[in-house]
Amino acid sequence: METQISEADWKRFNRGEKGVFVRKLQGFREKAKLAAINQRRQEDAEFRDYVNRYLAQFGVLLEKAEETRPRRRSQHDFPVIRHG
């Protein structure tokens, strides 16, 4: 995958910008495309329901990933081998 997810992207997501990954993965950088999708989402109830279900499932997936993410290790997490 060529799309890179940066630390800044994660920070934006954690601040509440939930569409940051979708835009990156889909390559929607043009405002006209985003506006068309937003308009369809507002006007088409079936499409809106689909998008809402997708985003909810994606949010659950990210929460599960966060729960299982390895935490940062400290020096106390590693066994100490004493030579003597």
C-alpha positions as CSV (number, residue, x, y, z in Angstrom):
1,M,0.0,0.0,0.0
2,E,1.4,3.3,-1.0
3,T,-0.7,5.5,1.3
4,Q,1.3,6.4,4.4
5,I,-0.4,7.0,7.7
6,S,1.6,9.6,9.7
7,E,1.7,10.4,13.3
8,A,-0.1,13.6,12.5
9,D,-2.9,11.6,10.9
10,W,-3.3,9.6,14.2
11,K,-3.4,12.8,16.2
12,R,-6.1,14.2,13.9
13,F,-8.1,11.0,14.3
14,N,-7.7,11.1,18.1
15,R,-8.9,14.7,18.2
16,G,-12.1,13.6,16.5
17,E,-11.5,13.8,12.8
18,K,-12.9,10.4,12.0
19,G,-12.7,10.7,8.2
20,V,-8.9,11.2,8.0
21,F,-8.1,7.5,7.2
22,V,-11.0,7.0,4.8
23,R,-9.8,10.0,2.8
24,K,-6.2,8.8,2.7
25,L,-7.1,5.3,1.8
26,Q,-9.5,6.3,-1.0
27,G,-7.2,9.1,-2.2
28,F,-9.9,11.7,-1.9
29,R,-7.9,14.9,-1.9
30,E,-10.0,16.9,-4.3
31,K,-12.7,19.0,-2.6
32,A,-15.1,18.4,-5.5
33,K,-15.1,14.7,-4.9
34,L,-15.6,15.1,-1.1
35,A,-18.4,17.6,-1.7
36,A,-20.2,15.2,-4.1
37,I,-19.9,12.3,-1.6
38,N,-21.2,14.6,1.2
39,Q,-24.1,15.7,-0.9
40,R,-25.1,12.1,-1.7
41,R,-24.8,11.2,2.0
42,Q,-27.2,14.0,2.9
43,E,-29.7,13.2,0.1
44,D,-29.6,9.4,-0.1
45,A,-30.8,7.7,3.1
46,E,-29.7,4.3,2.1
47,F,-26.2,5.5,1.2
48,R,-26.1,7.5,4.5
49,D,-27.1,4.4,6.5
50,Y,-24.4,2.3,4.8
51,V,-21.7,5.0,5.4
52,N,-22.8,5.3,9.1
53,R,-22.7,1.5,9.6
54,Y,-19.2,1.3,7.9
55,L,-17.9,4.2,10.1
56,A,-19.3,2.6,13.2
57,Q,-17.7,-0.8,12.4
58,F,-14.4,0.9,11.5
59,G,-14.5,2.7,14.9
60,V,-15.0,-0.6,16.7
61,L,-12.1,-2.0,14.7
62,L,-9.8,0.9,15.7
63,E,-10.9,0.6,19.4
64,K,-10.0,-3.1,19.4
65,A,-6.7,-2.4,17.7
66,E,-5.9,0.2,20.4
67,E,-6.8,-2.2,23.1
68,T,-4.4,-4.8,21.8
69,R,-1.6,-2.4,20.8
70,P,1.6,-3.2,22.5
71,R,2.3,-0.7,25.2
72,R,5.6,1.0,25.5
73,R,8.1,-1.0,27.3
74,S,10.1,0.1,30.3
75,Q,13.4,-1.2,31.5
76,H,11.4,-3.2,34.1
77,D,9.6,-5.3,31.5
78,F,12.8,-7.1,30.4
79,P,14.4,-9.9,32.4
80,V,17.8,-9.0,33.8
81,I,20.7,-11.4,33.4
82,R,23.4,-10.9,35.9
83,H,26.9,-12.0,35.0
84,G,29.1,-12.7,37.9
